[in-house]
Amino acid sequence: MISIVTYGRNDNYGFNLPKRTALGFNCLAEVLSNDDEIIFVDYNTPDHLPTLPESIWDTLTDKALSLIRVIRISHDLHEKCKADSPLPILENVSRNAAIVRSNPQNHWILSTNPDVLLVLASPWRNLAELVKDLPDSFYEMPRFDIPESVWSSFCRTDPKANMAAARDWLVSHKAAVAETVPDWRFQKYLLFDAPGDFQLAPRSYFFRLRGFDESMNKYLHSDSNLAKRMWLLNGGRTDHLLGKLWVLHQDHYLSGEWAKNIGTIVHNDLYKKVFHQDDIEANDENWGLKAVRLPVFVLGQKVQTQRIALSDSSCVANGDLALTREPDWGIQPVHRLAHYDPAIITLYLRGNLELTPPESLVAYVGQSPATLECIRRIWEDVSPSGISIRDVTDLAAQADSAEPDVLFVDFYYNRPEYWARRIRLLQESVQRRLAKNQINDYQAGEEISLFTETTDMREWESQMTSLWKPVLPRLRLRPGSSIILIGCSQYVSLYTKFKESFAKCYVGEPDGATRQPPLRALYQRLKRRRSSPLAATRETLMGPSYFKQRVSKTERNGTMDLKTVYVHHRLVVLRVN
């Protein structure tokens, strides 16, 4: 019967965004029937983060999970759409993307926001019953604001109690006051202030208008423009549902976003786009990103596939909390970190793969079959219909190339038997001198550690650079692609070595004309950086060397071709700019 369209992003905008959104979703779902839908467009959330609904799914009711469909619009797509917009989110593109992908069986579309609660008068059990016999028209409603201090006291998962509490608060304080538009020029089609929280019309109306005007890519007045064009389409008539429902809005001004932007906000042209708006139709035939294949999923189904299934345990108490294995107190830092356990480290890759669309090409460069197999199992689990992960290590031998969306670069280190034997001999020698009191424990540890670190580091770098040299030139990595480095995040030296190899060997866009100079410049900068005393130390990426790189002038100016998204224990996620 009805499709509710709304939008947002996972950016913590406003006061307590997760709770505000969960309350809104749960209350909206509560007034819908099982045949209705809530379409949420997640717009320009950073690619390495889940969508807003996914991040709060555990605070949503089962009914909300079953009714919410999520459409994800990426940062790269935003960059193509934004034109001269200063905004991180384009409201009209978002709403239109939802409208064109709404259920064609539903007669009505309600455009609203995810922090809105709808309270129905007693005669109707749900919104579908209310609109069932309504004549086709465009309907607006006033909104009543609920202060932060009130909705903050609500339990997210009890929508019936929340709607009743909000209703009673308005009644007891006599605050259900409809703010009508006092300007005679606008009151014909803008009945109430802040009209964007409730704009209801038949689905066919939205399609005849071609949705919201996507040329309005600044702040404010998009809802007023829609109201004017709906009024024109509807024969100069705008209706309301006063007495039938209340539209409640959760205030979120405590965080001060609006106060910070006073004097700097660029508005859409109110007079041109509202007062003097005479055209009913907006946009071209590709409005709502019709020609773009966007990721769309039912939230309940998505989170069900992402839930981690744990085997039943017969243990009813904590017991002795036994470790998985005994601690290894060995003092061979490079080998301990780089010769990792694939079954353990790949557990932390699941979140990255869950955010990767199934149609993506995922590729692997490395020398650990066990690691590749672990990644493949996770990928098959989270994306059963996905393309099989490709091992691109042998691209040079096949005279082939690849254009992955996600590239895993594995730094797994196999110590050669020659060095393993040398280290064993050194350890035996040190133990003999230690037994004769020729050296103390500290000196013994220092000698073993320095020798193993030096030899392992040299051999590790040799293995990795030999692995990368024939492969990297055969990879085509588009802007927005991800590179996930496994097993390297503790050492700046090899991390920088990879970025140097990438800059030296990576072949960019086919013409190469605009990309080669910055890549050559990056290569020279990285060579100088590696020769500096600070970078030559065995600093971890979370230490001074990493932060010096993070704040360098070249990166602030955007000339680096690889952006570090985040660093985790033995994992580094990079984005190709």
For each residue, the residues with C-beta under 8 A, 3 or more apart:
1: 33 35 36 106 107 108 127 128 131 132
2: 32 36 37 106 107 108 109 110 127 128 131
3: 36 37 38 39 98 102 103 106 108 109 110 203
4: 28 32 36 37 38 39 109 110 112
5: 39 41 95 98 99 102 109 110 111 112
6: 38 39 40 41 95 98 111 112 113 114
7: 40 41 42 43 89 91 94 95 98 114
8: 13 17 21 40 41 42 43 52 89 114
9: 13 42 43 44 45 52 88 89
10: 42 45 46 49 50 51 52 55
11: 17 45 88
12: 17 18
13: 8 9 17 257
14: 17 20 115 252 253 255 257
15: 20 148 251 252 253 254 255
16: 19 20 148 152 252
17: 8 11 12 13 14 20 21 52 252
18: 12 21 22 55 56 59
19: 16 22 23 59 151 152 156
20: 14 15 16 17 23 24 114 115 151 250 252
21: 8 17 18 24 25 52 53 56 114 115
22: 18 19 25 26 56 59 60 156 157
23: 19 20 26 27 115 117 151 154 156 159 162 250
24: 20 21 27 28 113 114 115 116 117 250
25: 21 22 28 29 38 40 53 56 60 64 68 114
26: 22 23 29 30 60 61 63 64 156 157 159 162
27: 23 24 30 31 117 118 159 162 163
28: 4 24 25 31 32 38 64 112 114 116 117 118
29: 25 26 32 38 60 61 63 64 67 68 159
30: 26 27 61 63 159 160 163
31: 27 28 118 120 126 127
32: 2 4 28 29 36 37 38 63 67 126 127 128
33: 1 36 126 127 128
34: 63 66 67
35: 1 128
36: 1 2 3 4 32 33 67 106 126 127 128
37: 2 3 4 32 67 68 69 102 103 106
38: 3 4 6 25 28 29 32 64 67 68 69
39: 3 4 5 6 68 69 71 98 101 102
40: 6 7 8 25 51 52 53 68 69 70 71 98 114
41: 5 6 7 8 70 71 72 73 94 95 97 98
42: 7 8 9 10 45 51 52 53 70 71 72 73
43: 7 8 9 73 78 89 90 93 94
44: 9 73 74 75 78 88 89
45: 9 10 11 42 49 50 51 52 72
46: 10 49 75 565
47: 74 75 355 480 482 575
48: 352 355 482 565 566 573 575
49: 10 45 46 55 355
50: 10 45 54 55 351 354 355
51: 10 40 42 45 54 55 70 72
52: 8 9 10 17 21 40 42 45 55 56
53: 21 25 40 42 56 57 60 68 70 299
54: 50 51 57 70 299 302 303 306
55: 10 18 49 50 51 52
56: 18 21 22 25 52 53 59 60
57: 53 54 60 65 299 303
58:
59: 18 19 22 56 156 157
60: 22 25 26 29 53 56 57 64 65 68 156 157 299
61: 26 29 30 64 65 157 159
62: 65 66 300
63: 26 29 30 32 34 66 67
64: 25 26 28 29 38 60 61 67 68 299
65: 57 60 61 62 68 299 300 303
66: 34 62 63 298 300
67: 29 32 34 36 37 38 63 64
68: 25 29 37 38 39 40 53 60 64 65 298 299 300
69: 37 38 39 40 296 297 298 299
70: 40 41 42 51 53 54 296 297 298 299 302
71: 39 40 41 42 97 98 101 294 295 296
72: 41 42 45 51 294 295 296
73: 41 42 43 44 77 78 93 94 97 289 294
74: 44 47 77 78 480
75: 44 46 47 78 79 480
76: 79 80 479 480
77: 73 74 80 81 289 292
78: 43 44 73 74 75 81 82 88 89 90
79: 75 76 82
80: 76 77
81: 77 78 90 93 289
82: 78 79 85 87 90 217
83: 217
84: 217
85: 82 90 217 218
86: 218 266
87: 82 90 217 218 219
88: 9 11 44 78
89: 7 8 9 43 44 78 94
90: 43 78 81 82 85 87 93 94 214 217
91: 7 94 95 212 222
92: 95 96 211 212 213 214 216 217 222
93: 43 73 81 90 96 97 214 288 289
94: 7 41 43 73 89 90 91 97 98
95: 5 6 7 41 91 92 98 99 111 211 212
96: 92 93 99 100 210 211 212 214 283 287 288 289
97: 41 71 73 93 94 100 101 288 289 294
98: 3 5 6 7 39 40 41 71 94 95 101 102 288
99: 5 95 96 102 109 111 203 206 207 211 288
100: 96 97 211 287 288 289 290
101: 39 71 97 98 288 294 296
102: 3 5 37 39 98 99 106 109 203
103: 3 37 106
104: 203
105:
106: 1 2 3 36 37 102 103 109 203
107: 1 2 131 202 203
108: 1 2 3 131 200 201 202 203
109: 2 3 4 5 99 102 106 200 201 202 203 206
110: 2 3 4 5 127 198 199 200
111: 5 6 95 99 196 199 200 223 226
112: 4 5 6 28 116 196 197 198 199 247
113: 6 24 116 196 197 249
114: 6 7 8 20 21 24 25 28 40
115: 14 20 21 23 24 249 250 252
116: 24 28 112 113 143 197 198 247 248 249 250
117: 23 24 27 28 146 162 163 166 247 248 249 250
118: 27 28 31 127 163 245 246 247 248
119: 163 166 167 245 246 248
120: 31 124 125 126 127 130 244 245
121: 124 243 244 245
122:
123:
124: 120 121 127 129 130 244 245
125: 120 129
126: 31 32 33 36 120 129 130
127: 1 2 31 32 33 36 110 118 120 124 130 131 245
128: 1 2 32 33 35 36 131 132
129: 124 125 126 132
130: 120 124 126 127 134 241 244 245
131: 1 2 107 108 127 128 134 200
132: 1 128 129
133:
134: 130 131 137 139
135:
136: 201 202 205
137: 134 201 234 237 238 239
138: 199 200 201 205 227 230 231 233 234 237 238 239
139: 134 198 199 200 201 238 239 240 241
140: 190 191 192 195 198 199 200 227 238 239 240
141: 192 197 198 200 240 241 242 245 247
142: 178 179 180 191 192 193 194 242 247
143: 116 192 194 197 198 247 248 249
144: 170 175 176 177 246 247 248 249
145: 248 249 251
146: 117 150 151 166 169 170 248 249 250 251
147: 150 151 251
148: 15 16 151 152 250 251 252 253 254
149: 152 153
150: 146 147 153 154 165 166 169
151: 19 20 23 146 147 148 154 162 166 250 251
152: 16 19 148 149
153: 149 150
154: 23 150 151 158 161 162 165 166
155: 158 161 162
156: 19 22 23 26 59 60
157: 22 26 59 60 61
158: 154 155 161 162
159: 23 26 27 29 30 61 162 163
160: 30 163 164
161: 154 155 158 164 165
162: 23 26 27 117 151 154 155 158 159 165 166
163: 27 30 117 118 119 159 160 166 167 248
164: 160 161 167 168
165: 150 154 161 162 168 169
166: 117 119 146 150 151 154 162 163 169 170 248
167: 119 163 164 170 171 246 248
168: 164 165 171 172
169: 146 150 165 166 172 173 175
170: 144 146 166 167 173 174 175 176 246 248
171: 167 168 174 176
172: 168 169
173: 169 170
174: 170 171 177
175: 144 169 170
176: 144 170 171 246
177: 144 174
178: 142 192 242
179: 142 192 193 194
180: 142 187 191 192 193
181: 186 187 190 191 192 193
182: 187
183: 186 187
184: 187
185: 275
186: 181 183 189 190 224 274 275
187: 180 181 182 183 184 190 191
188: 231 236 238
189: 186 227 228 230 231 238
190: 140 181 186 187 195 224 227 228 238
191: 140 142 180 181 187 195 238 240
192: 140 141 142 143 178 179 180 181 195 240
193: 142 179 180 181
194: 142 143 179 197 223 249
195: 140 190 191 192 198 199 223 224 227
196: 111 112 113 199 222 223
197: 112 113 116 141 143 194 247 249
198: 110 112 116 139 140 141 143 195 247
199: 110 111 112 138 139 140 195 196 223 226 227 230
200: 108 109 110 111 131 138 139 140 141 241
201: 108 109 136 137 138 139 205 206 230 234
202: 107 108 109 136 205 206
203: 3 99 102 104 106 107 108 109 206 207
204: 207 208
205: 136 138 201 202 208 209 230 233 234
206: 99 109 201 202 203 209 211
207: 99 203 204 210 211
208: 204 205 233 280 281
209: 205 206 226 229 230 233 280 281 282
210: 96 207 281 282 283 284 287
211: 92 95 96 99 100 206 207 214 282 283 287 288
212: 91 92 95 96 216 222 225 226 282
213: 92 216 222 225 226 229 273 282 283
214: 90 92 93 96 211 217 282 283 287
215: 282 283
216: 92 212 213 221 222 225 268 273
217: 82 83 84 85 87 90 92 214 268
218: 85 86 87 266 267 268
219: 87 265 266 267 268
220: 265 267 268 270
221: 216 224 225 267 268 269 270 273 274
222: 91 92 196 212 213 216 225 226 268
223: 111 194 195 196 199 226 227
224: 186 190 195 221 227 228 270 273 274
225: 212 213 216 221 222 228 229 268 273 274 277 282
226: 111 199 209 212 213 222 223 229 230
227: 138 140 189 190 195 199 223 224 230 231 238
228: 189 190 224 225 231 232 274 277
229: 209 213 225 226 232 233 277 279 280 281 282
230: 138 189 199 201 205 209 226 227 233 234 238
231: 138 188 189 227 228 234 236 237 238
232: 228 229 236 277 278 280
233: 138 205 208 209 229 230 280
234: 137 138 201 205 230 231 237 238
235:
236: 188 231 232
237: 137 138 231 234
238: 137 138 139 140 188 189 190 191 227 230 231 234
239: 137 138 139 140
240: 139 140 141 191 192
241: 130 139 141 200 244 245
242: 141 142 178
243: 121
244: 120 121 124 130 241
245: 118 119 120 121 124 127 130 141 241
246: 118 119 144 167 170 176
247: 112 116 117 118 141 142 143 144 197 198
248: 116 117 118 119 143 144 145 146 163 166 167 170
249: 113 115 116 117 143 144 145 146 194 197
250: 20 23 24 115 116 117 146 148 151
251: 15 145 146 147 148 151
252: 14 15 16 17 20 115 148 255
253: 14 15 148 256 258
254: 15 148
255: 14 15 252
256: 253 259 260
257: 13 14 260 261
258: 253 261 262
259: 256 262
260: 256 257
261: 257 258 264 265
262: 258 259 265
263:
264: 261
265: 219 220 261 262
266: 86 218 219
267: 218 219 220 221 270
268: 216 217 218 219 220 221 222 225 273
269: 221 272 273
270: 220 221 224 267 273 274 275
271: 274 275 276
272: 269 275 276 277
273: 213 216 221 224 225 268 269 270 277
274: 186 221 224 225 228 270 271 277
275: 185 186 270 271 272
276: 271 272
277: 225 228 229 232 272 273 274
278: 232
279: 229 282
280: 208 209 229 232 233
281: 208 209 210 229
282: 209 210 211 212 213 214 215 225 229 279 287
283: 96 210 211 213 214 215 286 287 288
284: 210 287
285: 290
286: 283 289 290 291
287: 96 100 210 211 214 282 283 284 290
288: 93 96 97 98 99 100 101 211 283
289: 73 77 81 93 96 97 100 286 292 294
290: 100 285 286 287
291: 286
292: 77 289
293:
294: 71 72 73 97 101 289
295: 71 72 357
296: 69 70 71 72 101
297: 69 70 301 302
298: 66 68 69 70 301 302
299: 53 54 57 60 64 65 68 69 70 302 303
300: 62 65 66 68 303 304
301: 297 298 304 305
302: 54 70 297 298 299 305 306
303: 54 57 65 299 300 306 307
304: 300 301 307
305: 301 302 382
306: 54 302 303 354 382
307: 303 304
308:
309:
310: 313
311:
312:
313: 310
314:
315: 319
316:
317:
318: 321
319: 315 322
320:
321: 318
322: 319
323: 326 327
324:
325:
326: 323
327: 323
328: 336
329:
330: 336
331: 445 448 449 452
332: 335 336 423 448 449 452 453 456
333: 336 337 449 452 453 490 538
334: 337 338 413 452 453 456 457 460 491
335: 332 338 339 413 415 452 456
336: 328 330 332 333 339
337: 333 334 340 487 490 491 570
338: 334 335 411 412 413 456 460 487 488
339: 335 336 412 413 414 415
340: 337 344 345 412 487 570
341: 344 345
342: 345 346 368 370 371 373 374 412
343: 346 347 370 374
344: 340 341 347
345: 340 341 342 348 349 371 486 487 570 571
346: 342 343 349 371 374 375 378 486
347: 343 344 350
348: 345 351 568 569 571
349: 345 346 352 353 375 378 408 484 486 571
350: 347 353 354 378 382
351: 50 348 354 355
352: 48 349 355 356 406 482 484 573
353: 349 350 356 362 375 378 379 382 383 406
354: 50 306 350 351 382
355: 47 48 49 50 351 352
356: 352 353 360 362 383 386 405 406 482
357: 295 360 405
358: 383 385 386 387
359: 386 387
360: 356 357 386 387 404 405 406
361: 387 390 402 403 404 405 406
362: 353 356 375 379 386 387 389 390 404 405 406 407 408
363: 389 390 391 392 402 404 406 407 408 475
364: 371 372 375 389 390 391 392 393 407 408 410
365: 392 393 407 408 409 410 467 468 471
366: 371 372 393 408 409 410 411 412 467 486
367: 393 410 412 414 463 467
368: 342 371 372 410 412
369: 372 373
370: 342 343 373 374
371: 342 345 346 364 366 368 374 375 410 412 486
372: 364 366 368 369 375 376 389 391 410
373: 342 369 370 376 377
374: 342 343 346 370 371 377 378
375: 346 349 353 362 364 371 372 378 379 389 408
376: 372 373 379 380 388 389
377: 373 374 380 381
378: 346 349 350 353 374 375 381 382
379: 353 362 375 376 382 383 386 389
380: 376 377 383 384 386
381: 377 378 384
382: 305 306 350 353 354 378 379 386
383: 353 356 358 379 380 386
384: 380 381
385: 358
386: 356 358 359 360 362 379 380 382 383
387: 358 359 360 361 362 390
388: 376
389: 362 363 364 372 375 376 379
390: 361 362 363 364 387 402 404
391: 363 364 372 394
392: 363 364 365 395 402 404 407 471 474 475
393: 364 365 366 367 467 471
394: 391 397 398
395: 392 398 400 401 402 470 471 474 475
396: 399 470 471 474
397: 394
398: 394 395
399: 396
400: 395 474
401: 395 474 475 476
402: 361 363 390 392 395 474 475 476
403: 361 475 476 477 478
404: 360 361 362 363 390 392 407 475 477 481
405: 356 357 360 361 362 478 481 482
406: 352 353 356 360 361 362 363 481 482 483 484
407: 362 363 364 365 392 404 475 477 481 482 483 484
408: 349 362 363 364 365 366 375 484 486
409: 365 366 468 483 484 485 486 498
410: 364 365 366 367 368 371 372 486 487
411: 338 366 460 464 485 486 487 488 494
412: 338 339 340 342 366 367 368 371 486 487
413: 334 335 338 339 456 459 460 463 487
414: 339 367 463
415: 335 339 419 420 456 459
416: 419 420 459
417: 420 421
418: 421 422
419: 415 416 422 423 455 456 459
420: 415 416 417 423 424
421: 417 418 424 425
422: 418 419 425 426 455
423: 332 419 420 426 427 448 451 452 455
424: 420 421 427 428
425: 421 422 428 429
426: 422 423 429 430 447 448 451
427: 423 424 430 431 448
428: 424 425 431 432
429: 425 426 432 433
430: 426 427 433 434 439 444 447 448
431: 427 428 434 435 444
432: 428 429 435 436
433: 429 430 436 438 439 444
434: 430 431 437 438 439 440 441 444
435: 431 432
436: 432 433
437: 434
438: 433 434
439: 430 433 434 443 444 447
440: 434 443 444
441: 434 444 445
442: 445 446
443: 439 440 446 447
444: 430 431 433 434 439 440 441 447 448
445: 331 441 442 448 449
446: 442 443 449 450
447: 426 430 439 443 444 450 451
448: 331 332 423 426 427 430 444 445 451 452
449: 331 332 333 445 446 452 453
450: 446 447 453 454
451: 423 426 447 448 454 455
452: 331 332 333 334 335 423 448 449 455 456
453: 332 333 334 449 450 456 457 538
454: 450 451 457 458
455: 419 422 423 451 452 458 459
456: 332 334 335 338 413 415 419 452 453 459 460
457: 334 453 454 460 461 491 493 494 538
458: 454 455 461 462
459: 413 415 416 419 455 456 462 463
460: 334 338 411 413 456 457 463 464 494
461: 457 458 464 465 493 494 497
462: 458 459 465 466
463: 367 413 414 459 460 466 467
464: 411 460 461 467 468 494 497 498
465: 461 462 468 469 497 501
466: 462 463 469
467: 365 366 367 393 463 464 471
468: 365 409 464 465 471 472 498 501 505
469: 465 466 472 501 505
470: 395 396 473 474
471: 365 392 393 395 396 467 468 474 475
472: 468 469 475 501 502 505 506
473: 470 505 506 507
474: 392 395 396 400 401 402 470 471 507
475: 363 392 395 401 402 403 404 407 471 472 506 507
476: 401 402 403 507
477: 403 404 407 481 483 506 576
478: 403 405 481 576
479: 76 576 577
480: 47 74 75 76 575 576
481: 404 405 406 407 477 478 575 576
482: 47 48 352 356 405 406 407 565 573 574 575 576
483: 406 407 409 477 562 573 574 575 576
484: 349 352 406 407 408 409 571 572 573 574
485: 409 411 488 489 495 498 571 572 573 574
486: 345 346 349 366 371 408 409 410 411 412 570 571
487: 337 338 340 345 410 411 412 413 570
488: 338 411 485 491 494 495 498 570 572
489: 485 495 540 541 542 567 568 569 570 571 572
490: 333 337 540 541 570
491: 334 337 457 488 494 495 538 539 540 541
492: 495 496 535 537 538 539 540 541 543 545 546 549
493: 457 461 496 497 530 535 536 538
494: 411 457 460 461 464 488 491 497 498
495: 485 488 489 491 492 498 499 541 572
496: 492 493 499 500 526 529 530 535 549
497: 461 464 465 493 494 500 501 530
498: 409 464 468 485 488 494 495 501 502
499: 495 496 502 503 522 526 562
500: 496 497 503 504 523 526 527 530
501: 465 468 469 472 497 498 504 505
502: 472 498 499 505 506 561 562
503: 499 500 506 519 520 522 523 526 561
504: 500 501 519 523
505: 468 469 472 473 501 502
506: 472 473 475 477 502 503 519 561
507: 473 474 475 476 512
508: 512 515 516 519
509: 512 514 515
510:
511: 514
512: 507 508 509 515 516
513: 516
514: 509 511 517
515: 508 509 512 518 519 561
516: 508 512 513 519 520
517: 514 520 521
518: 515 521 522 559 561
519: 503 504 506 508 515 516 522 523 561
520: 503 516 517 523 524
521: 517 518 524 525 559
522: 499 503 518 519 525 526 554 559 560 561
523: 500 503 504 519 520 526 527
524: 520 521 527 528
525: 521 522 528 529 554
526: 496 499 500 503 522 523 529 530
527: 500 523 524 530 531
528: 524 525 531 532
529: 496 525 526 532 535 549
530: 493 496 497 500 526 527 535 536
531: 527 528 535 536
532: 528 529 535 536
533: 536 537
534: 537 539 544 545 548
535: 492 493 496 529 530 531 532 539 545
536: 493 530 531 532 533
537: 492 533 534 545
538: 333 453 457 491 492 493
539: 491 492 534 535 543 544 545 546
540: 489 490 491 492 543 546
541: 489 490 491 492 495 545 546 567 572
542: 489 546 567
543: 492 539 540 546 547
544: 534 539 547 548
545: 492 534 535 537 539 541 548 549
546: 492 539 540 541 542 543 549 550 567
547: 543 544 550 551
548: 534 544 545 551 552
549: 492 496 529 545 546 552 555 564
550: 546 547 555 564
551: 547 548 555 556
552: 548 549 555 556
553: 556 557
554: 522 525 557 559 560
555: 549 550 551 552 558 559 560 563
556: 551 552 553
557: 553 554
558: 555 577
559: 518 521 522 554 555
560: 522 554 555 563 577
561: 502 503 506 515 518 519 522 576 577
562: 483 499 502 574 575 576 577
563: 555 560 574 575 576 577
564: 549 550 567 572 573 574
565: 46 48 482 573 574 575
566: 48 572 573
567: 489 541 542 546 564 571 572 573
568: 348 489 571 572 573
569: 348 489
570: 337 340 345 486 487 488 489 490
571: 345 348 349 484 485 486 489 567 568
572: 484 485 488 489 495 541 564 566 567 568
573: 48 352 482 483 484 485 564 565 566 567 568
574: 482 483 484 485 562 563 564 565
575: 47 48 480 481 482 483 562 563 565
576: 477 478 479 480 481 482 483 561 562 563
577: 479 558 560 561 562 563
